[in-house]
Amino acid sequence: MSNLSTDRLCELAELYALGGLSEKEKAAFEQHLLQCEACRAQREELKGMVEQLPEAAEPIEGRRGRVPGNVSGSKVSGREAAVKEPAPADGEPLPMLPRGARRRAAYEADKAEGTEPAVSYESRSTKTRKQPAAPVELDAADNRPAGSAGELSRRTGRAERKSGYWRWMSAALSAAIIGLSLYGYQLKGEMKQLRTELASRTTELHGAQAQLGNVNKPAEALKVNQIVSLNPAAENIVSKGLASIVNDDKGTHLIVQAENLPELQTDQAFQVWLIKDNQPINAGTFYPHNGSGAIYYTFEPKDYDTVAITLEPDAHGEKPRGTLMLAAGLKG
Ligand SMILES: [Zn+2]
C-alpha cells in the first residue's frame, strides 16, 4: 500500500500524463489508477490533450527521453532525478518529458507559493504518514462513497480548473515576458549609453561654441604691456616700425607694424622674430602693401630681449638668414 493518501494521489494525474513524476510517485500513481475510476478517466482525457500539444512548445534541447541511460544509475541530484523521464509503463508511450518537467516546475512553484503540494518531496514519508487518510473524511463529509459518480465529477472539475493548457499558456507567456523584459532591459541600457554619449557630445559642442564665441568676441580689457619703436639696422634703411606687446584674457600678443619698407623681389618676404639670448622665435611672415605691413602673434608670456624684422629670401626660414631691417630691445 502506498504511503500517499488517495486524495493526494489524485492530484498527480496531470504530472503523470506529462511525464513529470519520479519513479516512486509514478509507481504509486499507477497502483492508484487500478482503484480510482476518476483518475483513469482523467488520464485518458489528459492523454488526448498532451497529444494535441504543438511540437513548437517543446524546448529546443529536445526530449530528455531520447537520451538513454540517465534515468537511473547516473549520479544526479535529487532535483534532477525528479525530472527524469520515467520508464514507459504498459508499453504506453509516455508524453514528452520536458513538458512534464515544466509541469513539475509549476508544481514546485505552487508549493513555493504556499499552496499545499500534492506531495512533499523533502519529507514525504514522515509527513504524509502522520496525516489521516483524507479521502475517507472528505467523502464522509460529502456523504458520498469514494469512487462514486460524484467524486468523478468533482475530480474532472478540478482537472478542468487546473488544465494543462493553462499551465502551458502560462509557461509560454512567462517565457515571452521574460524575453521581452530582457530585451527591454537591453534597450534601456543602450538608450542610457546613447544619452550619456549625447550629453558628452553636447558638452563638447558647448565648449567649442564657447571657444568660438571667445574668438569672435572683441578683446576685453586689452592691456598694453609695452610699445617700442623699431630702429633701422643700417643707416641706409628708411623703414620705421612699432612693436607692441599686449595682454588680454586670451593671452599675450605681439603686434608689429612697419612702413617705408622696400619692395620685395620674387619669393622674398619679411619675417618677424622674438629673440631671447640669441635664440630667435619666428613670430610671423608678412608681405607689405604699398610699403606697409603688420603681423599679430600670440605667444606664451615669456621675457624676450629683442624684436626684429628681417628681409628673407623666402617665407620658409626657421632661423633668420637674410638682412636685418628693424630691431628694438624689449624690457625684461
Ligand atoms: Zn484518483
Residues whose N, C-alpha, C, O or C-beta is under 5 A from the ligand:
A	BS01	ZN	T6 L9 C10 C36 C39
